[in-house]
Amino acid sequence: MNTTATASDNFSVFGIDISRYQGDEINFLNKQIDKLTFIICKATEGITYTDSSFKTNWPAIQAKGYVRGAYHFYHCNDDPTKQVANYLSVMGTFLDTDFPPIVDFEETSIDMGVDKASIQPNLLQFLSLLAQKTGRKPLIYTDNNTANAYLTDPAFAEYNLWIADYNNTLTLPKVWQSKSWTIWQQSQSYKLNGQLNDYDIFNGDSNAFSNFIQSS
């Protein structure tokens, strides 16, 4: 996979990510019209929260013919073991045709008053436990500022990267620069039925995407 990219490169596998903030947008998705390959939806957050649209979004994504993924928004002040339990209690069983587990780690994951020395080991514990319980390697969503400040342990590079970078040329966090990226959240301006969405690019062609889903 490429380690660098520009928005004008010839990518062919695209998706969007959605949550309750997109309302009933799932009803308007049509694979024959929008040409998207995958849809990623929010599942859970912290130790108790479930996205109110998840129960509608999750089965509908599959029924409409998209590859589906679901993410957990991580909170540094919450017990990592309990966060895994919350996510998996909502997710149930992953199908071989689904994305692997996804964790969303960004600036607002850094809760006020958190012991900063605990952030990396606790997140690594979360990722390891999630991999152990699902048999699949989680995907990490983050941005450059957050990753370069808080994800400095080389162990994070063992996990595939979903990077948010809204510049024309992609820059990778330091930990992943010797590896690569898997998904690039390239913009926040994909319009569907009047609703703006995050636009996500996969790093490879359709065959590479199929291999990623099957092997991760």
C-alpha positions as CSV (number, residue, x, y, z in Angstrom):
1,M,0.0,0.0,0.0
2,N,1.1,3.6,-0.6
3,T,2.4,5.6,2.3
4,T,1.7,8.9,0.6
5,A,-1.3,10.2,-1.4
6,T,-3.0,13.2,-2.9
7,A,-6.6,13.8,-3.4
8,S,-6.2,13.6,-7.2
9,D,-4.7,10.1,-7.1
10,N,-6.7,7.4,-8.9
11,F,-8.5,5.6,-6.0
12,S,-11.5,3.5,-6.7
13,V,-13.0,2.4,-3.4
14,F,-14.9,4.9,-1.4
15,G,-17.2,5.1,1.6
16,I,-18.8,7.4,4.1
17,D,-19.2,7.3,7.9
18,I,-22.4,8.0,9.6
19,S,-24.0,8.3,13.1
20,R,-27.2,9.7,14.6
21,Y,-26.2,13.1,13.3
22,Q,-27.1,12.0,9.8
23,G,-30.6,11.2,10.9
24,D,-32.5,8.8,8.6
25,E,-29.9,9.2,5.8
26,I,-29.5,5.4,5.6
27,N,-32.9,5.3,3.9
28,F,-31.6,7.3,0.9
29,L,-28.5,5.3,0.3
30,N,-28.5,3.4,-3.0
31,K,-25.5,1.5,-4.1
32,Q,-26.5,1.7,-7.8
33,I,-26.6,5.5,-7.7
34,D,-24.0,6.7,-5.1
35,K,-21.2,4.3,-6.2
36,L,-20.0,3.9,-2.6
37,T,-18.5,0.6,-1.5
38,F,-18.6,0.8,2.3
39,I,-20.5,2.6,5.1
40,I,-19.1,2.9,8.6
41,C,-21.4,3.8,11.4
42,K,-21.0,4.7,15.0
43,A,-21.9,1.9,17.5
44,T,-20.8,2.9,21.0
45,E,-19.0,5.4,23.2
46,G,-17.3,4.9,26.6
47,I,-18.8,2.3,28.9
48,T,-22.6,2.9,28.5
49,Y,-23.5,4.9,25.4
50,T,-25.0,3.4,22.2
51,D,-25.6,5.5,19.2
52,S,-29.3,5.9,18.8
53,S,-29.2,5.2,15.0
54,F,-27.0,2.1,15.3
55,K,-29.8,-0.5,15.4
56,T,-31.3,0.9,12.2
57,N,-28.0,1.6,10.4
58,W,-26.2,-1.7,11.0
59,P,-28.6,-4.1,9.4
60,A,-29.6,-1.6,6.7
61,I,-26.0,-1.1,5.5
62,Q,-25.8,-4.8,4.8
63,A,-29.2,-5.1,3.3
64,K,-28.4,-2.3,0.8
65,G,-25.3,-4.1,-0.4
66,Y,-22.5,-2.1,1.2
67,V,-19.5,-3.5,3.2
68,R,-20.2,-2.3,6.7
69,G,-18.1,-1.2,9.7
70,A,-18.9,0.1,13.1
71,Y,-16.7,2.1,15.5
72,H,-16.4,2.7,19.2
73,F,-15.6,6.2,20.4
74,Y,-12.9,5.8,23.1
75,H,-12.8,7.8,26.3
76,C,-9.5,7.9,28.3
77,N,-11.2,8.2,31.6
78,D,-13.3,5.0,31.1
79,D,-12.0,1.6,32.0
80,P,-10.7,-0.1,28.7
81,T,-12.1,-3.5,29.7
82,K,-15.6,-2.1,30.3
83,Q,-15.4,-0.2,27.0
84,V,-14.6,-3.4,25.1
85,A,-17.6,-5.0,26.9
86,N,-19.9,-2.1,25.9
87,Y,-18.8,-2.3,22.3
88,L,-19.1,-6.0,21.9
89,S,-22.4,-6.2,23.8
90,V,-23.9,-3.9,21.1
91,M,-22.0,-5.4,18.1
92,G,-22.6,-9.1,18.7
93,T,-20.7,-11.2,16.2
94,F,-18.7,-9.7,13.3
95,L,-19.3,-11.3,9.9
96,D,-16.3,-12.1,7.7
97,T,-17.7,-9.6,5.3
98,D,-17.6,-6.8,7.9
99,F,-14.8,-4.4,8.7
100,P,-12.8,-5.4,11.7
101,P,-13.5,-3.6,15.0
102,I,-12.8,0.2,14.8
103,V,-11.8,2.5,17.6
104,D,-12.2,6.3,17.2
105,F,-9.4,8.1,19.2
106,E,-9.3,11.8,18.8
107,E,-8.8,15.1,20.7
108,T,-12.2,14.8,22.6
109,S,-11.2,11.3,23.7
110,I,-8.7,13.0,26.0
111,D,-11.0,13.6,29.0
112,M,-10.3,16.4,31.3
113,G,-8.2,15.4,34.3
114,V,-7.0,12.1,32.8
115,D,-3.7,10.8,33.9
116,K,-1.7,11.2,30.6
117,A,0.7,8.5,31.6
118,S,-2.2,6.0,31.5
119,I,-3.5,6.9,28.0
120,Q,-1.3,4.8,25.8
121,P,-1.1,1.6,27.9
122,N,-4.9,1.7,28.5
123,L,-5.6,2.2,24.8
124,L,-3.2,-0.6,23.9
125,Q,-5.0,-2.8,26.5
126,F,-8.3,-2.0,24.8
127,L,-7.0,-2.8,21.4
128,S,-5.4,-6.1,22.5
129,L,-8.5,-7.3,24.3
130,L,-10.7,-6.4,21.4
131,A,-8.4,-8.4,19.0
132,Q,-8.4,-11.3,21.5
133,K,-12.1,-11.4,21.8
134,T,-13.0,-11.0,18.1
135,G,-10.0,-12.7,16.5
136,R,-9.6,-9.6,14.3
137,K,-7.1,-6.8,14.4
138,P,-8.8,-3.4,15.2
139,L,-8.5,-0.4,13.0
140,I,-7.6,3.0,14.6
141,Y,-9.2,6.2,13.5
142,T,-7.3,9.4,14.5
143,D,-5.8,12.6,13.2
144,N,-2.2,13.8,13.0
145,N,-2.3,16.2,15.9
146,T,-3.8,13.7,18.3
147,A,-1.7,10.8,17.1
148,N,1.6,12.7,17.3
149,A,0.8,13.9,20.8
150,Y,-0.6,10.8,22.3
151,L,0.0,7.7,20.1
152,T,3.8,7.7,20.2
153,D,4.3,4.0,21.2
154,P,5.5,2.0,18.2
155,A,3.1,-0.7,19.2
156,F,0.3,1.3,17.6
157,A,1.8,0.8,14.2
158,E,0.8,-2.8,14.4
159,Y,-2.8,-1.7,13.9
160,N,-4.2,-0.4,10.6
161,L,-4.8,3.3,10.3
162,W,-7.8,5.3,9.4
163,I,-6.5,8.8,9.2
164,A,-8.5,12.1,9.1
165,D,-6.6,14.7,7.1
166,Y,-8.6,17.3,5.1
167,N,-5.6,18.5,3.1
168,N,-5.0,17.8,-0.6
169,T,-1.8,15.9,0.3
170,L,-2.0,13.2,3.0
171,T,0.4,13.4,5.9
172,L,0.8,10.4,8.2
173,P,1.4,10.4,12.0
174,K,5.0,9.7,12.9
175,V,4.3,6.2,14.2
176,W,2.8,5.1,10.9
177,Q,5.2,6.8,8.6
178,S,7.3,3.6,8.1
179,K,4.2,1.6,7.5
180,S,1.1,2.9,5.7
181,W,-2.5,4.0,5.9
182,T,-5.6,1.9,5.2
183,I,-8.4,4.6,5.0
184,W,-8.1,8.3,4.4
185,Q,-11.0,10.5,5.7
186,Q,-10.2,13.0,3.0
187,S,-13.1,15.5,3.4
188,Q,-16.3,16.4,5.3
189,S,-18.2,17.5,2.2
190,Y,-19.7,14.5,0.5
191,K,-23.3,15.4,-0.1
192,L,-26.0,12.8,-0.1
193,N,-29.7,13.9,-0.1
194,G,-28.7,17.3,1.1
195,Q,-26.7,15.9,4.0
196,L,-22.9,16.5,4.3
197,N,-20.8,13.4,5.2
198,D,-17.2,12.5,5.9
199,Y,-15.7,11.0,2.7
200,D,-13.4,8.1,3.1
201,I,-10.9,6.6,0.6
202,F,-9.5,3.1,0.8
203,N,-5.8,2.7,0.0
204,G,-6.0,0.2,-2.9
205,D,-8.2,-1.2,-5.6
206,S,-11.3,-3.4,-5.2
207,N,-9.2,-6.6,-5.0
208,A,-7.0,-5.1,-2.3
209,F,-10.1,-4.0,-0.4
210,S,-11.6,-7.5,-0.6
211,N,-8.3,-8.9,0.6
212,F,-8.2,-6.5,3.5
213,I,-11.7,-7.4,4.7
214,Q,-11.0,-11.1,4.4
215,S,-7.6,-11.0,6.1
216,S,-8.0,-8.4,8.9
